[in-house]
Amino acid sequence: MVTASVQDQRRTVPSRLRRSSTTVVDVVAHLLVSVLLLALALAVLYPLAWMLISGFKTNFEIFSDPWGLPATWRVENFVAAANKGVTTYFVNSLLVTAGSIVSTTMISAWAAYGLARTKAPLVKYGGWFILGGLMVSPTVALVPLFGLLQQLRLFDSLVGLVVLYTAYRIPFTTFLIRAYMVDLPTTLDEAATIDGAGRFQIFWRVILPLSKPILVSAALLQALFSWNEFAFALVFLSRRELKTLPVGLMDMQSRLLTDWPVQFASLALAALPMILVFLIGQRAFLRGLTDGMGK
């Protein structure tokens, strides 16, 4: 009995040491990850905070004390930015972004449903054709697109910009949504067919509600692209009243070379909507991407 108890103690001591060492390693790893994430958050948030605070300063305060807080929080800088054209640029970007989100997401969702559900032999070639759209650089096609939009009478219009954003984002968005739809059970389609539903009804009433996370992800990615796109907006919009925020802010910079507070206020107003949109939809955004990658 004594020998057995001694052997049991010898067995339990190493296991306790292993458990304690494992616990220490987990704590250290967790601490390192937390420090790394905190440093990354500071690297991302600090420039945004500095830009926002600088929008409330004067020119003298920006150059004399760039890292300090303003003596007086000058809200009039944001009012001046709005009066100098930011409101118009903001509305134009909002219209283009909203239009391209709706058109790109719906067309891509329908195409993704066809690629995921149709078993015809030629469907895979259609997928390759759509995939080829990812290999076309937008800047390479600027010259032919310039002539095409003029022939279609879409040059220097927000509608033409929506068409371009939709056309160039459909390939990526289609395959993003298809990766999610491909693993949805086909029994849902069969059950809806037995109940008398057609293809369009199955797509609209069954598949789309189940694909909400990936649709939110696709919409947010399209919003970020459309809101920040610069090359197409610079080339295909010539009138100042039609410019979007990236091009409009560049135009403001050339006109306000010495008014840095107004420029920072304009940049803060341009960045704020996308930050809020992502914060609101981040849970569905991450869920859609992780589920799609897992499938």
C-alpha positions as CSV (number, residue, x, y, z in Angstrom):
1,M,0.0,0.0,0.0
2,V,2.8,2.4,0.9
3,T,4.6,1.6,-2.4
4,A,1.5,2.2,-4.4
5,S,0.9,5.6,-2.7
6,V,4.5,6.6,-3.4
7,Q,4.1,5.7,-7.1
8,D,0.8,7.6,-7.3
9,Q,2.5,10.7,-5.9
10,R,5.4,10.4,-8.4
11,R,2.8,10.2,-11.2
12,T,0.8,13.2,-10.0
13,V,3.7,15.6,-9.5
14,P,4.8,15.7,-13.2
15,S,1.3,16.0,-14.3
16,R,0.8,19.0,-12.0
17,L,4.0,20.6,-13.3
18,R,2.8,20.1,-16.9
19,R,-0.5,21.7,-16.1
20,S,1.1,24.6,-14.4
21,S,3.7,25.1,-17.2
22,T,0.9,24.9,-19.8
23,T,-1.1,27.5,-17.9
24,V,2.0,29.9,-17.8
25,V,2.5,29.5,-21.5
26,D,-1.2,30.2,-22.2
27,V,-1.1,33.3,-20.1
28,V,2.1,34.6,-21.7
29,A,0.7,33.9,-25.2
30,H,-2.5,35.6,-24.4
31,L,-0.6,38.6,-23.0
32,L,1.6,38.9,-26.1
33,V,-1.4,38.7,-28.4
34,S,-3.2,41.3,-26.4
35,V,-0.2,43.7,-26.6
36,L,0.1,43.1,-30.3
37,L,-3.6,43.8,-30.9
38,L,-3.4,46.9,-28.7
39,A,-0.4,48.2,-30.7
40,L,-2.2,47.5,-34.0
41,A,-5.3,49.3,-32.8
42,L,-3.2,52.3,-31.7
43,A,-1.5,52.4,-35.1
44,V,-4.8,52.5,-36.8
45,L,-6.8,54.8,-34.5
46,Y,-4.2,57.4,-33.6
47,P,-3.8,58.9,-37.1
48,L,-7.6,59.1,-37.3
49,A,-7.9,60.7,-33.9
50,W,-5.1,63.2,-34.8
51,M,-6.8,64.1,-38.0
52,L,-10.1,64.7,-36.2
53,I,-8.5,66.8,-33.5
54,S,-6.6,68.9,-36.0
55,G,-9.8,69.7,-37.7
56,F,-10.8,71.8,-34.6
57,K,-7.5,73.7,-34.4
58,T,-6.1,76.8,-36.1
59,N,-3.2,76.9,-38.5
60,F,-1.0,78.3,-35.7
61,E,-1.9,75.5,-33.3
62,I,-1.3,72.8,-36.0
63,F,2.3,73.9,-36.6
64,S,3.2,75.1,-33.1
65,D,1.7,72.2,-31.2
66,P,0.8,69.4,-33.6
67,W,0.3,66.8,-30.9
68,G,-1.6,68.9,-28.4
69,L,-5.3,69.6,-27.9
70,P,-6.8,72.8,-29.4
71,A,-7.3,75.7,-27.0
72,T,-10.7,76.2,-28.5
73,W,-12.7,73.6,-30.3
74,R,-13.4,75.4,-33.6
75,V,-16.6,73.8,-35.0
76,E,-16.6,76.5,-37.6
77,N,-13.9,74.6,-39.5
78,F,-16.4,71.8,-40.3
79,V,-19.0,74.4,-41.3
80,A,-16.4,76.0,-43.6
81,A,-15.6,72.6,-45.1
82,A,-19.3,72.0,-45.8
83,N,-19.7,75.4,-47.4
84,K,-16.7,74.9,-49.6
85,G,-18.1,71.8,-51.4
86,V,-17.8,68.8,-49.0
87,T,-21.6,68.5,-48.7
88,T,-22.0,68.2,-52.5
89,Y,-19.1,65.8,-52.8
90,F,-20.6,63.8,-49.9
91,V,-24.0,63.5,-51.5
92,N,-22.4,62.5,-54.9
93,S,-20.4,59.8,-53.2
94,L,-23.4,58.6,-51.3
95,L,-25.5,58.3,-54.4
96,V,-22.8,56.4,-56.3
97,T,-22.0,54.1,-53.4
98,A,-25.6,53.3,-52.8
99,G,-26.4,52.6,-56.4
100,S,-23.3,50.4,-57.0
101,I,-24.0,48.5,-53.8
102,V,-27.5,47.6,-54.9
103,S,-26.7,46.8,-58.5
104,T,-23.4,44.8,-57.7
105,T,-24.8,42.8,-54.9
106,M,-28.1,41.8,-56.6
107,I,-26.5,40.9,-60.0
108,S,-23.6,39.0,-58.3
109,A,-26.0,37.2,-56.0
110,W,-28.1,36.0,-59.0
111,A,-25.0,35.0,-60.9
112,A,-23.6,33.2,-57.8
113,Y,-26.9,31.3,-57.4
114,G,-26.7,30.1,-61.0
115,L,-23.1,29.0,-60.6
116,A,-23.8,27.2,-57.4
117,R,-27.0,25.5,-58.4
118,T,-27.0,24.9,-62.2
119,K,-25.4,21.6,-63.3
120,A,-25.3,22.3,-67.0
121,P,-21.9,21.5,-68.6
122,L,-21.4,25.0,-69.9
123,V,-21.8,26.6,-66.5
124,K,-18.2,26.1,-65.5
125,Y,-17.1,27.9,-68.6
126,G,-19.3,30.8,-67.6
127,G,-17.6,30.8,-64.3
128,W,-14.2,31.0,-66.0
129,F,-15.5,33.9,-68.1
130,I,-16.5,35.8,-65.0
131,L,-13.2,34.9,-63.3
132,G,-11.4,36.5,-66.3
133,G,-12.9,39.8,-65.2
134,L,-10.6,39.8,-62.1
135,M,-7.6,39.8,-64.4
136,V,-8.5,43.1,-66.1
137,S,-6.9,46.1,-64.5
138,P,-9.2,49.2,-64.4
139,T,-6.4,51.6,-65.4
140,V,-5.6,49.6,-68.5
141,A,-9.1,50.1,-69.9
142,L,-9.3,53.9,-69.2
143,V,-8.9,54.9,-72.8
144,P,-11.4,52.5,-74.4
145,L,-13.9,53.2,-71.6
146,F,-13.6,56.9,-72.2
147,G,-14.8,56.5,-75.8
148,L,-17.4,53.9,-74.8
149,L,-19.0,56.1,-72.2
150,Q,-19.1,59.0,-74.6
151,Q,-20.9,56.9,-77.2
152,L,-23.4,55.7,-74.6
153,R,-23.8,59.3,-73.4
154,L,-22.8,58.3,-69.9
155,F,-19.7,60.3,-69.7
156,D,-19.6,63.0,-66.9
157,S,-22.6,61.4,-65.1
158,L,-23.0,59.6,-61.8
159,V,-24.9,56.9,-63.6
160,G,-21.9,56.1,-65.8
161,L,-19.8,55.9,-62.6
162,V,-22.2,53.4,-61.1
163,V,-22.1,51.3,-64.2
164,L,-18.3,51.2,-64.1
165,Y,-18.1,50.3,-60.4
166,T,-20.7,47.6,-60.9
167,A,-19.0,46.1,-63.9
168,Y,-15.6,45.9,-62.4
169,R,-16.8,44.5,-59.0
170,I,-19.2,41.8,-60.3
171,P,-16.5,39.1,-60.8
172,F,-15.1,39.4,-57.3
173,T,-18.4,39.8,-55.6
174,T,-19.9,36.8,-57.6
175,F,-17.2,34.4,-56.4
176,L,-17.4,35.7,-52.9
177,I,-21.1,35.0,-52.7
178,R,-20.8,31.7,-54.6
179,A,-18.4,30.4,-52.0
180,Y,-21.1,30.9,-49.4
181,M,-24.1,29.6,-51.5
182,V,-22.3,26.5,-52.7
183,D,-22.7,24.7,-49.4
184,L,-26.3,25.7,-48.7
185,P,-28.3,22.4,-48.7
186,T,-30.1,21.6,-52.0
187,T,-32.9,20.1,-50.1
188,L,-34.2,23.6,-49.5
189,D,-34.6,24.1,-53.2
190,E,-36.2,20.7,-53.6
191,A,-38.7,21.4,-50.8
192,A,-39.6,24.8,-52.3
193,T,-40.0,23.2,-55.8
194,I,-42.4,20.6,-54.3
195,D,-44.4,23.5,-52.9
196,G,-44.7,25.0,-56.3
197,A,-42.0,27.7,-56.2
198,G,-40.1,28.7,-59.3
199,R,-36.4,29.5,-59.6
200,F,-37.0,33.2,-58.9
201,Q,-39.1,32.5,-55.9
202,I,-36.5,30.1,-54.5
203,F,-33.8,32.6,-55.0
204,W,-35.7,35.5,-53.5
205,R,-37.5,33.8,-50.6
206,V,-35.1,31.0,-49.7
207,I,-31.5,31.6,-50.8
208,L,-31.2,35.3,-50.2
209,P,-32.5,35.3,-46.6
210,L,-30.0,32.5,-45.8
211,S,-27.2,34.4,-47.5
212,K,-27.6,37.6,-45.5
213,P,-24.2,37.4,-43.8
214,I,-22.3,37.1,-47.1
215,L,-24.5,39.8,-48.7
216,V,-23.6,42.2,-45.9
217,S,-19.9,41.4,-46.4
218,A,-20.2,42.0,-50.2
219,A,-22.1,45.2,-49.6
220,L,-19.5,46.6,-47.2
221,L,-16.6,45.7,-49.5
222,Q,-18.4,47.4,-52.3
223,A,-19.1,50.4,-50.2
224,L,-15.4,50.8,-49.3
225,F,-14.4,50.4,-52.9
226,S,-17.0,52.9,-54.3
227,W,-16.5,55.5,-51.5
228,N,-12.7,55.6,-51.9
229,E,-12.3,55.0,-55.6
230,F,-10.3,57.7,-57.3
231,A,-9.1,56.9,-60.9
232,F,-12.5,56.4,-62.5
233,A,-14.0,59.4,-60.7
234,L,-11.1,61.6,-61.8
235,V,-11.2,60.6,-65.4
236,F,-14.9,60.3,-66.1
237,L,-16.3,63.2,-64.1
238,S,-15.3,66.7,-65.3
239,R,-17.9,69.0,-63.7
240,R,-17.1,70.1,-60.1
241,E,-20.7,69.7,-59.0
242,L,-20.5,65.9,-59.9
243,K,-17.2,65.1,-58.2
244,T,-17.1,62.5,-55.5
245,L,-15.2,62.9,-52.2
246,P,-11.7,61.6,-53.2
247,V,-11.6,63.8,-56.3
248,G,-13.4,66.7,-54.6
249,L,-11.0,66.7,-51.6
250,M,-8.0,66.8,-54.0
251,D,-9.6,69.8,-55.7
252,M,-10.1,71.5,-52.3
253,Q,-6.5,70.9,-51.4
254,S,-5.4,72.8,-54.5
255,R,-7.7,75.7,-53.6
256,L,-6.9,75.7,-49.8
257,L,-3.2,75.4,-49.7
258,T,-2.9,77.3,-46.3
259,D,-6.2,76.4,-44.6
260,W,-5.1,73.1,-43.0
261,P,-7.8,72.9,-40.4
262,V,-10.5,73.0,-43.0
263,Q,-8.7,70.3,-45.0
264,F,-8.5,68.1,-41.9
265,A,-12.1,68.7,-41.1
266,S,-13.0,67.7,-44.7
267,L,-11.0,64.5,-44.4
268,A,-12.6,63.6,-41.1
269,L,-16.1,64.1,-42.6
270,A,-15.1,61.8,-45.5
271,A,-13.8,59.1,-43.3
272,L,-16.5,59.1,-40.7
273,P,-19.3,57.4,-42.7
274,M,-17.3,54.3,-43.6
275,I,-16.1,53.9,-40.0
276,L,-19.7,54.0,-38.8
277,V,-20.9,51.6,-41.5
278,F,-18.2,49.1,-40.7
279,L,-18.8,49.3,-36.9
280,I,-22.5,48.7,-37.4
281,G,-22.1,45.7,-39.8
282,Q,-18.9,44.2,-38.6
283,R,-20.4,41.1,-37.0
284,A,-22.3,40.1,-40.1
285,F,-19.3,41.1,-42.2
286,L,-16.9,38.8,-40.3
287,R,-19.4,36.0,-40.2
288,G,-20.0,36.1,-43.9
289,L,-16.3,36.1,-44.7
290,T,-15.4,33.3,-42.3
291,D,-18.3,31.1,-43.4
292,G,-17.5,31.7,-47.0
293,M,-13.8,30.8,-46.5
294,G,-14.8,27.7,-44.6
295,K,-16.9,26.5,-47.4
